[in-house]
Amino acid sequence: KNFIGGEWVPARTSDWLDVPNPATEELLARVPMSTAADVDAAARAARAAFADWSELAVPERAGYMFRFREALNDYREELIRLCTTENGKIYADSAGEVRRGI
């Protein structure tokens, strides 16, 4: 599913992509190959949300961003594990990538 406009929406496709572990070839996940219509719907929802977002005062927007960063930090180890498993990276590389991303 795609997260569009604040809700999970099924992709408009019957095509799926397998996501393997590059080291073991174990199947980790199957994800839908979203269509151009799915992408357009996401872009329209983002454009609509931007109007409300841009009306917020900068300190309020910053507060949302800091809370988002805290949420990412709460899941740091899981993000590192996912990065390692999906990309075949060693733990230290994944940890650095996640740290820089947060």
Phi and psi restraints in degrees (range 20) as a CNS / XPLOR table:
assign (resid 1 and name C) (resid 2 and name N)
       (resid 2 and name CA) (resid 2 and name C) 1.0 -108.8 20.0 2
assign (resid 2 and name N) (resid 2 and name CA)
       (resid 2 and name C) (resid 3 and name N) 1.0 144.1 20.0 2
assign (resid 2 and name C) (resid 3 and name N)
       (resid 3 and name CA) (resid 3 and name C) 1.0 -94.0 20.0 2
assign (resid 3 and name N) (resid 3 and name CA)
       (resid 3 and name C) (resid 4 and name N) 1.0 104.4 20.0 2
assign (resid 3 and name C) (resid 4 and name N)
       (resid 4 and name CA) (resid 4 and name C) 1.0 -130.1 20.0 2
assign (resid 4 and name N) (resid 4 and name CA)
       (resid 4 and name C) (resid 5 and name N) 1.0 127.4 20.0 2
assign (resid 4 and name C) (resid 5 and name N)
       (resid 5 and name CA) (resid 5 and name C) 1.0 61.2 20.0 2
assign (resid 5 and name N) (resid 5 and name CA)
       (resid 5 and name C) (resid 6 and name N) 1.0 31.9 20.0 2
assign (resid 5 and name C) (resid 6 and name N)
       (resid 6 and name CA) (resid 6 and name C) 1.0 84.2 20.0 2
assign (resid 6 and name N) (resid 6 and name CA)
       (resid 6 and name C) (resid 7 and name N) 1.0 10.4 20.0 2
assign (resid 6 and name C) (resid 7 and name N)
       (resid 7 and name CA) (resid 7 and name C) 1.0 -145.2 20.0 2
assign (resid 7 and name N) (resid 7 and name CA)
       (resid 7 and name C) (resid 8 and name N) 1.0 157.7 20.0 2
assign (resid 7 and name C) (resid 8 and name N)
       (resid 8 and name CA) (resid 8 and name C) 1.0 -81.4 20.0 2
assign (resid 8 and name N) (resid 8 and name CA)
       (resid 8 and name C) (resid 9 and name N) 1.0 125.1 20.0 2
assign (resid 8 and name C) (resid 9 and name N)
       (resid 9 and name CA) (resid 9 and name C) 1.0 -122.9 20.0 2
assign (resid 9 and name N) (resid 9 and name CA)
       (resid 9 and name C) (resid 10 and name N) 1.0 130.2 20.0 2
assign (resid 9 and name C) (resid 10 and name N)
       (resid 10 and name CA) (resid 10 and name C) 1.0 -61.1 20.0 2
assign (resid 10 and name N) (resid 10 and name CA)
       (resid 10 and name C) (resid 11 and name N) 1.0 140.4 20.0 2
assign (resid 10 and name C) (resid 11 and name N)
       (resid 11 and name CA) (resid 11 and name C) 1.0 -68.4 20.0 2
assign (resid 11 and name N) (resid 11 and name CA)
       (resid 11 and name C) (resid 12 and name N) 1.0 147.9 20.0 2
assign (resid 11 and name C) (resid 12 and name N)
       (resid 12 and name CA) (resid 12 and name C) 1.0 -92.1 20.0 2
assign (resid 12 and name N) (resid 12 and name CA)
       (resid 12 and name C) (resid 13 and name N) 1.0 61.3 20.0 2
assign (resid 12 and name C) (resid 13 and name N)
       (resid 13 and name CA) (resid 13 and name C) 1.0 -151.1 20.0 2
assign (resid 13 and name N) (resid 13 and name CA)
       (resid 13 and name C) (resid 14 and name N) 1.0 158.8 20.0 2
assign (resid 13 and name C) (resid 14 and name N)
       (resid 14 and name CA) (resid 14 and name C) 1.0 -112.5 20.0 2
assign (resid 14 and name N) (resid 14 and name CA)
       (resid 14 and name C) (resid 15 and name N) 1.0 3.0 20.0 2
assign (resid 14 and name C) (resid 15 and name N)
       (resid 15 and name CA) (resid 15 and name C) 1.0 -93.1 20.0 2
assign (resid 15 and name N) (resid 15 and name CA)
       (resid 15 and name C) (resid 16 and name N) 1.0 134.1 20.0 2
assign (resid 15 and name C) (resid 16 and name N)
       (resid 16 and name CA) (resid 16 and name C) 1.0 -126.5 20.0 2
assign (resid 16 and name N) (resid 16 and name CA)
       (resid 16 and name C) (resid 17 and name N) 1.0 151.6 20.0 2
assign (resid 16 and name C) (resid 17 and name N)
       (resid 17 and name CA) (resid 17 and name C) 1.0 -115.1 20.0 2
assign (resid 17 and name N) (resid 17 and name CA)
       (resid 17 and name C) (resid 18 and name N) 1.0 127.8 20.0 2
assign (resid 17 and name C) (resid 18 and name N)
       (resid 18 and name CA) (resid 18 and name C) 1.0 -80.0 20.0 2
assign (resid 18 and name N) (resid 18 and name CA)
       (resid 18 and name C) (resid 19 and name N) 1.0 136.9 20.0 2
assign (resid 18 and name C) (resid 19 and name N)
       (resid 19 and name CA) (resid 19 and name C) 1.0 -112.6 20.0 2
assign (resid 19 and name N) (resid 19 and name CA)
       (resid 19 and name C) (resid 20 and name N) 1.0 103.1 20.0 2
assign (resid 19 and name C) (resid 20 and name N)
       (resid 20 and name CA) (resid 20 and name C) 1.0 -95.0 20.0 2
assign (resid 20 and name N) (resid 20 and name CA)
       (resid 20 and name C) (resid 21 and name N) 1.0 157.6 20.0 2
assign (resid 20 and name C) (resid 21 and name N)
       (resid 21 and name CA) (resid 21 and name C) 1.0 -74.7 20.0 2
assign (resid 21 and name N) (resid 21 and name CA)
       (resid 21 and name C) (resid 22 and name N) 1.0 120.2 20.0 2
assign (resid 21 and name C) (resid 22 and name N)
       (resid 22 and name CA) (resid 22 and name C) 1.0 -66.1 20.0 2
assign (resid 22 and name N) (resid 22 and name CA)
       (resid 22 and name C) (resid 23 and name N) 1.0 -21.2 20.0 2
assign (resid 22 and name C) (resid 23 and name N)
       (resid 23 and name CA) (resid 23 and name C) 1.0 -83.3 20.0 2
assign (resid 23 and name N) (resid 23 and name CA)
       (resid 23 and name C) (resid 24 and name N) 1.0 -36.8 20.0 2
assign (resid 23 and name C) (resid 24 and name N)
       (resid 24 and name CA) (resid 24 and name C) 1.0 -114.9 20.0 2
assign (resid 24 and name N) (resid 24 and name CA)
       (resid 24 and name C) (resid 25 and name N) 1.0 -11.9 20.0 2
assign (resid 24 and name C) (resid 25 and name N)
       (resid 25 and name CA) (resid 25 and name C) 1.0 64.8 20.0 2
assign (resid 25 and name N) (resid 25 and name CA)
       (resid 25 and name C) (resid 26 and name N) 1.0 11.4 20.0 2
assign (resid 25 and name C) (resid 26 and name N)
       (resid 26 and name CA) (resid 26 and name C) 1.0 -65.6 20.0 2
assign (resid 26 and name N) (resid 26 and name CA)
       (resid 26 and name C) (resid 27 and name N) 1.0 137.3 20.0 2
assign (resid 26 and name C) (resid 27 and name N)
       (resid 27 and name CA) (resid 27 and name C) 1.0 -72.9 20.0 2
assign (resid 27 and name N) (resid 27 and name CA)
       (resid 27 and name C) (resid 28 and name N) 1.0 119.6 20.0 2
assign (resid 27 and name C) (resid 28 and name N)
       (resid 28 and name CA) (resid 28 and name C) 1.0 -92.7 20.0 2
assign (resid 28 and name N) (resid 28 and name CA)
       (resid 28 and name C) (resid 29 and name N) 1.0 -37.9 20.0 2
assign (resid 28 and name C) (resid 29 and name N)
       (resid 29 and name CA) (resid 29 and name C) 1.0 -164.2 20.0 2
assign (resid 29 and name N) (resid 29 and name CA)
       (resid 29 and name C) (resid 30 and name N) 1.0 164.3 20.0 2
assign (resid 29 and name C) (resid 30 and name N)
       (resid 30 and name CA) (resid 30 and name C) 1.0 -126.2 20.0 2
assign (resid 30 and name N) (resid 30 and name CA)
       (resid 30 and name C) (resid 31 and name N) 1.0 128.7 20.0 2
assign (resid 30 and name C) (resid 31 and name N)
       (resid 31 and name CA) (resid 31 and name C) 1.0 -123.5 20.0 2
assign (resid 31 and name N) (resid 31 and name CA)
       (resid 31 and name C) (resid 32 and name N) 1.0 146.8 20.0 2
assign (resid 31 and name C) (resid 32 and name N)
       (resid 32 and name CA) (resid 32 and name C) 1.0 -72.2 20.0 2
assign (resid 32 and name N) (resid 32 and name CA)
       (resid 32 and name C) (resid 33 and name N) 1.0 144.5 20.0 2
assign (resid 32 and name C) (resid 33 and name N)
       (resid 33 and name CA) (resid 33 and name C) 1.0 -88.3 20.0 2
assign (resid 33 and name N) (resid 33 and name CA)
       (resid 33 and name C) (resid 34 and name N) 1.0 89.0 20.0 2
assign (resid 33 and name C) (resid 34 and name N)
       (resid 34 and name CA) (resid 34 and name C) 1.0 -56.6 20.0 2
assign (resid 34 and name N) (resid 34 and name CA)
       (resid 34 and name C) (resid 35 and name N) 1.0 147.0 20.0 2
assign (resid 34 and name C) (resid 35 and name N)
       (resid 35 and name CA) (resid 35 and name C) 1.0 -89.0 20.0 2
assign (resid 35 and name N) (resid 35 and name CA)
       (resid 35 and name C) (resid 36 and name N) 1.0 171.5 20.0 2
assign (resid 35 and name C) (resid 36 and name N)
       (resid 36 and name CA) (resid 36 and name C) 1.0 -59.6 20.0 2
assign (resid 36 and name N) (resid 36 and name CA)
       (resid 36 and name C) (resid 37 and name N) 1.0 -35.4 20.0 2
assign (resid 36 and name C) (resid 37 and name N)
       (resid 37 and name CA) (resid 37 and name C) 1.0 -65.2 20.0 2
assign (resid 37 and name N) (resid 37 and name CA)
       (resid 37 and name C) (resid 38 and name N) 1.0 -37.5 20.0 2
assign (resid 37 and name C) (resid 38 and name N)
       (resid 38 and name CA) (resid 38 and name C) 1.0 -62.9 20.0 2
assign (resid 38 and name N) (resid 38 and name CA)
       (resid 38 and name C) (resid 39 and name N) 1.0 -44.7 20.0 2
assign (resid 38 and name C) (resid 39 and name N)
       (resid 39 and name CA) (resid 39 and name C) 1.0 -64.7 20.0 2
assign (resid 39 and name N) (resid 39 and name CA)
       (resid 39 and name C) (resid 40 and name N) 1.0 -42.3 20.0 2
assign (resid 39 and name C) (resid 40 and name N)
       (resid 40 and name CA) (resid 40 and name C) 1.0 -60.9 20.0 2
assign (resid 40 and name N) (resid 40 and name CA)
       (resid 40 and name C) (resid 41 and name N) 1.0 -41.9 20.0 2
assign (resid 40 and name C) (resid 41 and name N)
       (resid 41 and name CA) (resid 41 and name C) 1.0 -63.3 20.0 2
assign (resid 41 and name N) (resid 41 and name CA)
       (resid 41 and name C) (resid 42 and name N) 1.0 -41.0 20.0 2
assign (resid 41 and name C) (resid 42 and name N)
       (resid 42 and name CA) (resid 42 and name C) 1.0 -65.3 20.0 2
assign (resid 42 and name N) (resid 42 and name CA)
       (resid 42 and name C) (resid 43 and name N) 1.0 -41.0 20.0 2
assign (resid 42 and name C) (resid 43 and name N)
       (resid 43 and name CA) (resid 43 and name C) 1.0 -65.7 20.0 2
assign (resid 43 and name N) (resid 43 and name CA)
       (resid 43 and name C) (resid 44 and name N) 1.0 -40.4 20.0 2
assign (resid 43 and name C) (resid 44 and name N)
       (resid 44 and name CA) (resid 44 and name C) 1.0 -63.7 20.0 2
assign (resid 44 and name N) (resid 44 and name CA)
       (resid 44 and name C) (resid 45 and name N) 1.0 -42.7 20.0 2
assign (resid 44 and name C) (resid 45 and name N)
       (resid 45 and name CA) (resid 45 and name C) 1.0 -64.8 20.0 2
assign (resid 45 and name N) (resid 45 and name CA)
       (resid 45 and name C) (resid 46 and name N) 1.0 -40.2 20.0 2
assign (resid 45 and name C) (resid 46 and name N)
       (resid 46 and name CA) (resid 46 and name C) 1.0 -65.5 20.0 2
assign (resid 46 and name N) (resid 46 and name CA)
       (resid 46 and name C) (resid 47 and name N) 1.0 -41.5 20.0 2
assign (resid 46 and name C) (resid 47 and name N)
       (resid 47 and name CA) (resid 47 and name C) 1.0 -62.6 20.0 2
assign (resid 47 and name N) (resid 47 and name CA)
       (resid 47 and name C) (resid 48 and name N) 1.0 -41.9 20.0 2
assign (resid 47 and name C) (resid 48 and name N)
       (resid 48 and name CA) (resid 48 and name C) 1.0 -66.2 20.0 2
assign (resid 48 and name N) (resid 48 and name CA)
       (resid 48 and name C) (resid 49 and name N) 1.0 -40.0 20.0 2
assign (resid 48 and name C) (resid 49 and name N)
       (resid 49 and name CA) (resid 49 and name C) 1.0 -68.6 20.0 2
assign (resid 49 and name N) (resid 49 and name CA)
       (resid 49 and name C) (resid 50 and name N) 1.0 -30.2 20.0 2
assign (resid 49 and name C) (resid 50 and name N)
       (resid 50 and name CA) (resid 50 and name C) 1.0 -61.1 20.0 2
assign (resid 50 and name N) (resid 50 and name CA)
       (resid 50 and name C) (resid 51 and name N) 1.0 -35.3 20.0 2
assign (resid 50 and name C) (resid 51 and name N)
       (resid 51 and name CA) (resid 51 and name C) 1.0 -59.4 20.0 2
assign (resid 51 and name N) (resid 51 and name CA)
       (resid 51 and name C) (resid 52 and name N) 1.0 -47.6 20.0 2
assign (resid 51 and name C) (resid 52 and name N)
       (resid 52 and name CA) (resid 52 and name C) 1.0 -66.2 20.0 2
assign (resid 52 and name N) (resid 52 and name CA)
       (resid 52 and name C) (resid 53 and name N) 1.0 -42.9 20.0 2
assign (resid 52 and name C) (resid 53 and name N)
       (resid 53 and name CA) (resid 53 and name C) 1.0 -60.0 20.0 2
assign (resid 53 and name N) (resid 53 and name CA)
       (resid 53 and name C) (resid 54 and name N) 1.0 -43.7 20.0 2
assign (resid 53 and name C) (resid 54 and name N)
       (resid 54 and name CA) (resid 54 and name C) 1.0 -69.5 20.0 2
assign (resid 54 and name N) (resid 54 and name CA)
       (resid 54 and name C) (resid 55 and name N) 1.0 -18.3 20.0 2
assign (resid 54 and name C) (resid 55 and name N)
       (resid 55 and name CA) (resid 55 and name C) 1.0 -82.4 20.0 2
assign (resid 55 and name N) (resid 55 and name CA)
       (resid 55 and name C) (resid 56 and name N) 1.0 -14.1 20.0 2
assign (resid 55 and name C) (resid 56 and name N)
       (resid 56 and name CA) (resid 56 and name C) 1.0 -72.5 20.0 2
assign (resid 56 and name N) (resid 56 and name CA)
       (resid 56 and name C) (resid 57 and name N) 1.0 146.8 20.0 2
assign (resid 56 and name C) (resid 57 and name N)
       (resid 57 and name CA) (resid 57 and name C) 1.0 -66.3 20.0 2
assign (resid 57 and name N) (resid 57 and name CA)
       (resid 57 and name C) (resid 58 and name N) 1.0 149.3 20.0 2
assign (resid 57 and name C) (resid 58 and name N)
       (resid 58 and name CA) (resid 58 and name C) 1.0 -54.4 20.0 2
assign (resid 58 and name N) (resid 58 and name CA)
       (resid 58 and name C) (resid 59 and name N) 1.0 -44.8 20.0 2
assign (resid 58 and name C) (resid 59 and name N)
       (resid 59 and name CA) (resid 59 and name C) 1.0 -60.4 20.0 2
assign (resid 59 and name N) (resid 59 and name CA)
       (resid 59 and name C) (resid 60 and name N) 1.0 -34.8 20.0 2
assign (resid 59 and name C) (resid 60 and name N)
       (resid 60 and name CA) (resid 60 and name C) 1.0 -69.0 20.0 2
assign (resid 60 and name N) (resid 60 and name CA)
       (resid 60 and name C) (resid 61 and name N) 1.0 -42.5 20.0 2
assign (resid 60 and name C) (resid 61 and name N)
       (resid 61 and name CA) (resid 61 and name C) 1.0 -61.5 20.0 2
assign (resid 61 and name N) (resid 61 and name CA)
       (resid 61 and name C) (resid 62 and name N) 1.0 -42.9 20.0 2
assign (resid 61 and name C) (resid 62 and name N)
       (resid 62 and name CA) (resid 62 and name C) 1.0 -60.9 20.0 2
assign (resid 62 and name N) (resid 62 and name CA)
       (resid 62 and name C) (resid 63 and name N) 1.0 -39.4 20.0 2
assign (resid 62 and name C) (resid 63 and name N)
       (resid 63 and name CA) (resid 63 and name C) 1.0 -59.7 20.0 2
assign (resid 63 and name N) (resid 63 and name CA)
       (resid 63 and name C) (resid 64 and name N) 1.0 -43.0 20.0 2
assign (resid 63 and name C) (resid 64 and name N)
       (resid 64 and name CA) (resid 64 and name C) 1.0 -61.0 20.0 2
assign (resid 64 and name N) (resid 64 and name CA)
       (resid 64 and name C) (resid 65 and name N) 1.0 -42.6 20.0 2
assign (resid 64 and name C) (resid 65 and name N)
       (resid 65 and name CA) (resid 65 and name C) 1.0 -66.9 20.0 2
assign (resid 65 and name N) (resid 65 and name CA)
       (resid 65 and name C) (resid 66 and name N) 1.0 -39.3 20.0 2
assign (resid 65 and name C) (resid 66 and name N)
       (resid 66 and name CA) (resid 66 and name C) 1.0 -65.7 20.0 2
assign (resid 66 and name N) (resid 66 and name CA)
       (resid 66 and name C) (resid 67 and name N) 1.0 -39.7 20.0 2
assign (resid 66 and name C) (resid 67 and name N)
       (resid 67 and name CA) (resid 67 and name C) 1.0 -66.0 20.0 2
assign (resid 67 and name N) (resid 67 and name CA)
       (resid 67 and name C) (resid 68 and name N) 1.0 -36.6 20.0 2
assign (resid 67 and name C) (resid 68 and name N)
       (resid 68 and name CA) (resid 68 and name C) 1.0 -64.1 20.0 2
assign (resid 68 and name N) (resid 68 and name CA)
       (resid 68 and name C) (resid 69 and name N) 1.0 -43.4 20.0 2
assign (resid 68 and name C) (resid 69 and name N)
       (resid 69 and name CA) (resid 69 and name C) 1.0 -61.0 20.0 2
assign (resid 69 and name N) (resid 69 and name CA)
       (resid 69 and name C) (resid 70 and name N) 1.0 -41.7 20.0 2
assign (resid 69 and name C) (resid 70 and name N)
       (resid 70 and name CA) (resid 70 and name C) 1.0 -62.0 20.0 2
assign (resid 70 and name N) (resid 70 and name CA)
       (resid 70 and name C) (resid 71 and name N) 1.0 -40.5 20.0 2
assign (resid 70 and name C) (resid 71 and name N)
       (resid 71 and name CA) (resid 71 and name C) 1.0 -63.8 20.0 2
assign (resid 71 and name N) (resid 71 and name CA)
       (resid 71 and name C) (resid 72 and name N) 1.0 -41.8 20.0 2
assign (resid 71 and name C) (resid 72 and name N)
       (resid 72 and name CA) (resid 72 and name C) 1.0 -62.0 20.0 2
assign (resid 72 and name N) (resid 72 and name CA)
       (resid 72 and name C) (resid 73 and name N) 1.0 -41.9 20.0 2
assign (resid 72 and name C) (resid 73 and name N)
       (resid 73 and name CA) (resid 73 and name C) 1.0 -61.4 20.0 2
assign (resid 73 and name N) (resid 73 and name CA)
       (resid 73 and name C) (resid 74 and name N) 1.0 -36.3 20.0 2
assign (resid 73 and name C) (resid 74 and name N)
       (resid 74 and name CA) (resid 74 and name C) 1.0 -61.2 20.0 2
assign (resid 74 and name N) (resid 74 and name CA)
       (resid 74 and name C) (resid 75 and name N) 1.0 -28.3 20.0 2
assign (resid 74 and name C) (resid 75 and name N)
       (resid 75 and name CA) (resid 75 and name C) 1.0 -108.5 20.0 2
assign (resid 75 and name N) (resid 75 and name CA)
       (resid 75 and name C) (resid 76 and name N) 1.0 19.2 20.0 2
assign (resid 75 and name C) (resid 76 and name N)
       (resid 76 and name CA) (resid 76 and name C) 1.0 -52.9 20.0 2
assign (resid 76 and name N) (resid 76 and name CA)
       (resid 76 and name C) (resid 77 and name N) 1.0 -50.3 20.0 2
assign (resid 76 and name C) (resid 77 and name N)
       (resid 77 and name CA) (resid 77 and name C) 1.0 -63.0 20.0 2
assign (resid 77 and name N) (resid 77 and name CA)
       (resid 77 and name C) (resid 78 and name N) 1.0 -39.3 20.0 2
assign (resid 77 and name C) (resid 78 and name N)
       (resid 78 and name CA) (resid 78 and name C) 1.0 -66.4 20.0 2
assign (resid 78 and name N) (resid 78 and name CA)
       (resid 78 and name C) (resid 79 and name N) 1.0 -40.0 20.0 2
assign (resid 78 and name C) (resid 79 and name N)
       (resid 79 and name CA) (resid 79 and name C) 1.0 -63.9 20.0 2
assign (resid 79 and name N) (resid 79 and name CA)
       (resid 79 and name C) (resid 80 and name N) 1.0 -40.2 20.0 2
assign (resid 79 and name C) (resid 80 and name N)
       (resid 80 and name CA) (resid 80 and name C) 1.0 -63.0 20.0 2
assign (resid 80 and name N) (resid 80 and name CA)
       (resid 80 and name C) (resid 81 and name N) 1.0 -44.9 20.0 2
assign (resid 80 and name C) (resid 81 and name N)
       (resid 81 and name CA) (resid 81 and name C) 1.0 -62.0 20.0 2
assign (resid 81 and name N) (resid 81 and name CA)
       (resid 81 and name C) (resid 82 and name N) 1.0 -43.2 20.0 2
assign (resid 81 and name C) (resid 82 and name N)
       (resid 82 and name CA) (resid 82 and name C) 1.0 -63.4 20.0 2
assign (resid 82 and name N) (resid 82 and name CA)
       (resid 82 and name C) (resid 83 and name N) 1.0 -42.7 20.0 2
assign (resid 82 and name C) (resid 83 and name N)
       (resid 83 and name CA) (resid 83 and name C) 1.0 -62.0 20.0 2
assign (resid 83 and name N) (resid 83 and name CA)
       (resid 83 and name C) (resid 84 and name N) 1.0 -42.5 20.0 2
assign (resid 83 and name C) (resid 84 and name N)
       (resid 84 and name CA) (resid 84 and name C) 1.0 -65.4 20.0 2
assign (resid 84 and name N) (resid 84 and name CA)
       (resid 84 and name C) (resid 85 and name N) 1.0 -46.5 20.0 2
assign (resid 84 and name C) (resid 85 and name N)
       (resid 85 and name CA) (resid 85 and name C) 1.0 -68.8 20.0 2
assign (resid 85 and name N) (resid 85 and name CA)
       (resid 85 and name C) (resid 86 and name N) 1.0 -44.5 20.0 2
assign (resid 85 and name C) (resid 86 and name N)
       (resid 86 and name CA) (resid 86 and name C) 1.0 -76.4 20.0 2
assign (resid 86 and name N) (resid 86 and name CA)
       (resid 86 and name C) (resid 87 and name N) 1.0 -28.0 20.0 2
assign (resid 86 and name C) (resid 87 and name N)
       (resid 87 and name CA) (resid 87 and name C) 1.0 -109.0 20.0 2
assign (resid 87 and name N) (resid 87 and name CA)
       (resid 87 and name C) (resid 88 and name N) 1.0 -8.1 20.0 2
assign (resid 87 and name C) (resid 88 and name N)
       (resid 88 and name CA) (resid 88 and name C) 1.0 72.2 20.0 2
assign (resid 88 and name N) (resid 88 and name CA)
       (resid 88 and name C) (resid 89 and name N) 1.0 21.9 20.0 2
assign (resid 88 and name C) (resid 89 and name N)
       (resid 89 and name CA) (resid 89 and name C) 1.0 -83.6 20.0 2
assign (resid 89 and name N) (resid 89 and name CA)
       (resid 89 and name C) (resid 90 and name N) 1.0 158.8 20.0 2
assign (resid 89 and name C) (resid 90 and name N)
       (resid 90 and name CA) (resid 90 and name C) 1.0 -77.1 20.0 2
assign (resid 90 and name N) (resid 90 and name CA)
       (resid 90 and name C) (resid 91 and name N) 1.0 158.8 20.0 2
assign (resid 90 and name C) (resid 91 and name N)
       (resid 91 and name CA) (resid 91 and name C) 1.0 -54.5 20.0 2
assign (resid 91 and name N) (resid 91 and name CA)
       (resid 91 and name C) (resid 92 and name N) 1.0 -45.7 20.0 2
assign (resid 91 and name C) (resid 92 and name N)
       (resid 92 and name CA) (resid 92 and name C) 1.0 -60.7 20.0 2
assign (resid 92 and name N) (resid 92 and name CA)
       (resid 92 and name C) (resid 93 and name N) 1.0 -40.4 20.0 2
assign (resid 92 and name C) (resid 93 and name N)
       (resid 93 and name CA) (resid 93 and name C) 1.0 -64.8 20.0 2
assign (resid 93 and name N) (resid 93 and name CA)
       (resid 93 and name C) (resid 94 and name N) 1.0 -44.5 20.0 2
assign (resid 93 and name C) (resid 94 and name N)
       (resid 94 and name CA) (resid 94 and name C) 1.0 -63.8 20.0 2
assign (resid 94 and name N) (resid 94 and name CA)
       (resid 94 and name C) (resid 95 and name N) 1.0 -41.6 20.0 2
assign (resid 94 and name C) (resid 95 and name N)
       (resid 95 and name CA) (resid 95 and name C) 1.0 -61.3 20.0 2
assign (resid 95 and name N) (resid 95 and name CA)
       (resid 95 and name C) (resid 96 and name N) 1.0 -42.2 20.0 2
assign (resid 95 and name C) (resid 96 and name N)
       (resid 96 and name CA) (resid 96 and name C) 1.0 -65.1 20.0 2
assign (resid 96 and name N) (resid 96 and name CA)
       (resid 96 and name C) (resid 97 and name N) 1.0 -41.4 20.0 2
assign (resid 96 and name C) (resid 97 and name N)
       (resid 97 and name CA) (resid 97 and name C) 1.0 -64.0 20.0 2
assign (resid 97 and name N) (resid 97 and name CA)
       (resid 97 and name C) (resid 98 and name N) 1.0 -44.9 20.0 2
assign (resid 97 and name C) (resid 98 and name N)
       (resid 98 and name CA) (resid 98 and name C) 1.0 -65.3 20.0 2
assign (resid 98 and name N) (resid 98 and name CA)
       (resid 98 and name C) (resid 99 and name N) 1.0 -43.6 20.0 2
assign (resid 98 and name C) (resid 99 and name N)
       (resid 99 and name CA) (resid 99 and name C) 1.0 -59.5 20.0 2
assign (resid 99 and name N) (resid 99 and name CA)
       (resid 99 and name C) (resid 100 and name N) 1.0 -45.2 20.0 2
assign (resid 99 and name C) (resid 100 and name N)
       (resid 100 and name CA) (resid 100 and name C) 1.0 -66.1 20.0 2
assign (resid 100 and name N) (resid 100 and name CA)
       (resid 100 and name C) (resid 101 and name N) 1.0 -34.7 20.0 2
assign (resid 100 and name C) (resid 101 and name N)
       (resid 101 and name CA) (resid 101 and name C) 1.0 -69.7 20.0 2
assign (resid 101 and name N) (resid 101 and name CA)
       (resid 101 and name C) (resid 102 and name N) 1.0 -31.8 20.0 2
